[in-house]
Amino acid sequence: MTYTLRIVDIPVSEAPRERLLTKGANNLATAELIAILLLKSSLNLNYS
């Protein structure tokens, strides 16, 4: 059986956005930084 880690399984303090705020961008993986940027930009889109 394969275990897949979901974002809801990660403690809030270890979520990518919180780690960015507390530890800085140098301590995040490139994939985590891209995910933060994509989520942020998708939340700012206006679908009107």
N, C-alpha and C positions, 0 to 999 in steps of 0.2 A: 504494500500500500504506500502511496506517495503522499507525504504531508506537504500541504501548501500553506505558507504563512500569509495570513490576511492582515491588512492594516488594522482591523479591529482587534487582532490578537496582540498587537504591540502595545506596551505601556505608553501612555500619553507622553511621558518624559522622553521616550525613545523614538517618537514619530519624527519623520524627516523635518517637518516645519519647525517643531520645537527644538530639535537638535541644531538647526540652522540658527535660531535665535540665541540659544545658550552657548553653543560651542563654535559657531562660525562656519563659513562655507568650506574652509580648508579641511574640515573634519567630516565632510559628507562625500559620498561617492558621486561620480558624475551622473549616474542614473537617478539618484535621489534629487539632485539639483534640477535636472531636466523635468522630473515629475512635479516638483514644486512650481516651476515656471509654467508648465502646461496647465496645471490645475488653476493657478492664479489667472492665467490669460483666459481660460475657458469660463471662469466665473465673471470676468469683466466683459464678455461678449454681450451685445445687445441683439436679441433675436426678434425685434419688432419688425 
